[in-house]
Structures are given as structure tokens and as C-alpha cells.
């Protein structure tokens, strides 16, 4: 027998004492709607503000983050029993950084124009708190299938929020979508919207819409039960 | 579910009280060697994976970079019939690269020629600080008249949506053709052949482009003239 090796195991269910495990689709749907990274969890605000001035940038950033979320979630979950508690943050960051590097290289080789436009923001995904947050709070506690579903959901939620934000900003700030003029030559672009303050304003508008929507839903649910 | 399935559980004893945390739960020390081994294996696996993908994507990335330079040269020289490459070695231009020097690492000047073999313009790479980071351009000009034929952005990290208009705004880019260096950037350009109109919201990026073009012409014109005096064309 070798000497006993203590490895912190995180096999406990996500919510201790929860009656039954949630269905798999729920893990995906939660990231898109109820726990949307941008609109509800307010995570990853730096890329949200920095690259959402054109729709193409917003979508590319979202898809790159989706790739890293799914890849790192899967590997953190697969190796969760072998990663000692003391070095888990270092290991998660190493896994995340590896996938970010892969995403950067693959993007540069397949879509060089988009890779050029996003510049340093793709490598900066490493510093996005959403990645480490999901690794620590979810992927390290569940099996690889649920971790995959969660990464997919969070990634889709991030992509959708960034797309909505960047569509709004590019449309008002440049009169175009995906670089194609849609509002015509008579439209005077609000240059303000593609600058940093416009990002805060657009995010505020998006959060306002989300808040109104959720309040209305809660109201309807109350009326239905009353 | 127990957290420790391997090995016998640690029995608290009087001789090992320091290992017990205040809450009395069993906890074992993890040896530093194990932590080191975990990180070493993870680091090695990550490194191998990154190198593998790097080698896989390198040809595509290099091909794109080469095609980009060729396309930029053709664009700024307005589709010449033929493009010759001159090399800048030892403070002078030479038609042939001396043996032992790497083509990729040498400074090059591209000469555009028409059907008769006459020089229509030259193109050089030039880089200087832009608004945030280095701005790299391919600059085309006619050494005989000092007239700019055009520029092409090779690499930029200007503000998306504002500064990057130096690359995307065709109205700004096309006004350089025919302008005689040194060019001046103004808010409202007249028909003066030495003036171009800067972009609203991207004044610093616009001025950076103008500065790079002016400096490139000033730097390369004497080199071309010295090359001509020695009989080159």
C-alpha cells in the first residue's frame, strides 16, 4: 500500500440536500436566462464593455469565450479528483489559459480578420472572472456532462448578451450591423455610443429591459397563484 | 459520501494534534511533492497541447501574413504590372540579398513597374506609435514626385469603431493618393495637394497615419536616390 494521499473531493451535489438533480437542459437554460453571466451575474464586464462596439466583435468574443468555457469546464470536471485543493486555482487558471491560447491560435488561422480586430482582447479572456468563477463554483463539483452543459449555457448566455449589446451600439453609433449600412446615409451616427460611455448606457438600457421583463413575469406568476 | 476512499483514515492521537483543524474534522496534509507533481504534469500537458496546435496553425497564419504583404503592396502601388523586391542591407539598397541573410528578417522595399518596366512607385513598411500601440502601415509613394500613391494598414490596435476608421473609412484612406509629402492633417481640407482631412473622433490616429507616411517618405527617399546614383532603377 502506498501512503494515504488526501485529495479534496468535490463530489457533493451542487445544492446540499436538493431533492432531485435538475435535468440536463436546465443546466444549459440557466446560463442563458436565469443566471445570464452579463445580465444577472454581472461577470465578465471588461470584455462586455471593451469589444461590444461592433456586432462582429461582440459575436466573435462571445464564441471564443464559449469555446474556452466548454473546454475548461470539461477538463476541470474530468480532473477534479486529481487536483489537490491547495493548487486548484493555479490548475484551473492553467487549464483556462491553455484553451484561451488554443482559441487565439485557431481564430488567427481561420478568421484572421476578426482575430486582428479583437487584438489583445482574446488573450485577455484568461482574466475574465466568468471562467474561473464557473470552474470553481460548478465544474469542479459536478461530472463532465453537467460541466459541459453549464459551459455551453453560460457561453451561449454570454454570446447572446454581447450580441444584443453590440447590435444596439453599432446600430446607433455607426448606423450599421456587421459593418453593413442599414440606417441609410441620412442617419447621423451617435459616435457617443461606440465610445466607452455609450457602453455603460447601452448596458443600463439592457438591464432596464431585463428588470422590467422579470418584474412582469413575477407579477404574472403571483396573479396566477392568487 | 466520504471524501477519503483511499488508505486508512487518520486516527487522531495525542502525538498528532497539530494536524487537526479547530473544528475537529479529519484532515490530512498533502505532500508538497504531490502538489508539485500535479502542477508539473498539468503544465507539461498544457505545453505539449499548445505547441501541437501552434505547429498545426502556423502554416495558415504564415500564409495569411505573406498574402497580406503581397496584397498590401499591390494595393498601395495600384496594381502594378510587376513588383520587384529590393533589400536594405548595410545602409544601402541592393537588388540581391547577400548570402546568409534570412529573407523574412531583412528590410525590404517593393518597386512597382508598368508594362514597359518603368518604375511607377515604391512601397515600404513603416511602423510608429498610434493611439494605443504600434501602428504598422505599408506606404506607397513615387520617389520622382514625392507623391503618395496610398497606404494600407498592416497592423493596428486603435480604438474599434473610432481609431480603426484609418483602416475602414475609405473616404479617409483614398484622399492620400496624389498628395505630396510632407502632408498636413487639417479638420477641413482644401484642394491643397499637401492637405488631408482628419477623422472626427480619431484625430490622434489620423495624425499618426500622416506622421508615419511623412517619415517613411523622408527616410526612404534618400535611400532610393542613392540607389539611383549607383545605377539602379
Interface residues (C-beta under 8 A of the other chain):
Chain A: X1 X2 X3 X4 X5 X6 X7 X8 X9 X11 X12 X51 X53 X54 X57 X79 X82 X83 X84 X85 X86 X87 X90 X91 X94 X95 X97 X98 X101 X102 X105 X106 X108 X109 X110 X112 X116 X117 X119 X120 X170 X173 X174 X179 X191 X194 X195
Chain B: X1 X3 X4 X6 X7 X8 X10 X27 X28 X29 X30 X31 X34 X35 X38 X39 X42 X43 X46 X49 X50 X53 X54 X57 X60 X61 X64 X68 X155 X157 X159 X160 X161 X162 X164 X168 X200 X201
